[in-house]
Amino acid sequence: MTKNIIDELTWRGAINQQTDADGLKDYVNHHQIALYCGVDPTGDSLHVGHLVTFMILKRFQMLGHKPVIVIGGATGSIGDPSGKKSERVLQSMDQVRHNQDALTKQMINLFGTENFEIVNNYDWLSKMDLLSFLRDYGKLFNVNTMLNKEIVASRLDVGISYTEFTYQILQAIDFLTLYREHQVQLQIGGGDQWGNITAGIDLIHRIEGSKTPVFGLTIPLLLKADGTKFGKTEGGAVWLDPKKTSPYEFYQFWLNTDDRDVVKYLKYFTFLTQDQIEDLAQKIQTAPEKREAQRTLAQEVTRFVHGQAAVDQAEKISAALFSGDIQQLTSDEIEQGFESVPSVDYAGQECNLVEFLVDQTHIEPSRRQAREDIQNGAIYVNGQRQQDVDYQVDPQSAFDGRFVIIRKGKKKYTLVRVQHN
C-alpha cells in the first residue's frame, strides 16, 4: 500500500473531485480525522453501487480514521433532487423508520462497532423550527448560487419543488452539525453530490471561519466497459441483503465480470495490494480462461459483505452445478443455485417419470419424446441419470421434499417446486 491514503485512492482511480487536494493530503498525513457520507433510507437494503463509497470509508477506517454514516431520516423523508428528472415519491414515516433499521444493521456488518458511528439527521433537523431555519441558515444561502449548482440546474427545465430545492441547505446543516458535534472534517459522495458537499463547506467557513479545515471528495461514476452503469443486471439491482440477492447470486455477479473491467473492480472493491492486483492483471493476459482475477474478486467482495462461510457455500454450489453432482447440496443451496433456472410448481404425489415430464411439468413435448430421451440417457432426476421409463418420481425423496431437479442433456435444468397443501 502507498503511504498516504489519498495516494492510495488516486492509484485505485477512486477520486473524481476534491475541494482542496493538497490540503486534504497534508492534513491526513498529520491527523486522524472523522469522515462521513450520507445514505437516505429510500429502501430497506443497500446495493453494490453503495459499495463504491463505502470501500473508501473502510480504507480510511483501516488506517485509524473514523467513518460516520448519516442516515437521512429527515432528508430521506422529503426527497433528494440528484440524479432524477422528477420528484421523489414521499414515503410514510413508518416506512422510513423500517428502512433506517435495516440499513443500520447492514452497515454495522460492514464497519463493525469500533471506531465507527451511525447517526440520523432526523435527530437534529426535526427539532428546528421554520423561523430558526430561515434566520440562522436560509439567510446565508444565495439563491443565484443555489440555482447554479448542477444538482439543481439539471432540474430547472422540468421544474423542482421548493422542498427538494432546499435539500442542499439541509445537507449543509448536516455537515456543520457533524463538524461541531462529531469532529467530522471530510464528506465523501458521488459526483452528483458535489454541489451539496461544497454548500456544506461554504456554510462551515461562513459560520466557523474561513480557515476551518473541512474538505470534500467525490468518487467517479463507475461505468462498465460497454458504457452501461455498474451494478445493474437484467434482473435489476444487486443487493447486499441476502434475502434480495442470495450470496451465490452475489458471488456470481462478481465472477461474471468482463475481462476489461476486472482490474478496475479489484482496485475499487478489494483490499488487495498494488502488487497483488498487478499480478492478477498479468494473469488476465497470460491465462484469461482460468478467470483467476474474477474468482479472486468474487471471493474478496463476497467475504467482505457476507463472510467466509458465504464464499465457501457459493463455491460449493458453483462446483456442484458445473459437475452436475447436485446431491451434495442442501435445499437452501438448491434454492440459491437454481434461482434463475426455469421453474414449475408440482402439488402431486409419486408419479411415473414420463407423465411427470409431459403432463405435470411440460419439460417434454410428448410421451414419445420423453421415452426416447429417457432411454438415451438424457434425463437426470436429482442429479442421477434415469433410463427406466417406469421410474417413479418421489417428490419427497430429496432436498427436504421441497424440490425435484430435472436435467435434460448437459445443462438444461428445470427446478420443480413441490407444493405442500
C-alpha angles and dihedrals in degrees: 000000000000115000101245121055091223091054088049093051091046091054090049091053090238100131125083106163136359128191092216111005098178093041094052094046091051093044096054089047089065106025142049105230140190117233134182148195128189131233121192113214096235090136138019096246139046119229134212091271088068090056092073091069095033093056088059091050089048092052090053090048092052089057093052101267120128121243119206123194118205113206106205100226088154103033091040090058093058105035141253119243095211121119096356136100096207141041118281116250107248117240128215115260089242089058091046091052092048090052091047091056093048094048092047091057092049094050094048086053089056101039106024120216102278117096090353134102138190119202134176122224090211086075093069106018094053090058094057118099122215097252093050090049092052097041099040101036114004090062090060096056122081112215092214090056092047091051090053093056107108091228089064100029091060089061101045094089092059097029135252130223122239087243094062092036089063092052093097090055091052092048090048089054088052092057092046091049092047091048092051100040105026102026092240113169104168132055121195127194147138121292090262089063095062094101092049093046094050090046088058093049091048090051093050091048091050094049104030100030136279093263094057107130103237125138143189131211131180131196126228122259103260112227129178121239090261090058097253124127117272118248099031122113134175087266093052131249123003104234131205090219105095090213091060098038114018117228088246092054089045091052091047091051090062094037090058094056115138115253088239092059105035099087090049090051092047088056094046103039109030137062093223116134125251091256092051093050093046089051091053090046089056091051090055087062098043102035110012092157090068091060090206092155091053093046091050090048091050092048095048098047095040090050091050094050104031107014135247094292089062090051091051092048094047091051091047091053091046093051092047093050092047093051096036090234096129098150090090092062124098121232090255090053090049089054091052097043096045099040093113095038119105109267140192133189123241124189100173137101130243111334139184110262095236092051090044092055097044112027103024105037104013090223089135123045096218143007091247091055091044093053091047094051092046093050092046091055096247096124124081125184115201091341097312125107112240119199098164112100088201094057114132117224110219109196091197096054100088145019094028090298090290102108146023114200117208119190121190114194120333103322113001105113130179121193111215110200111209111222118213116202 
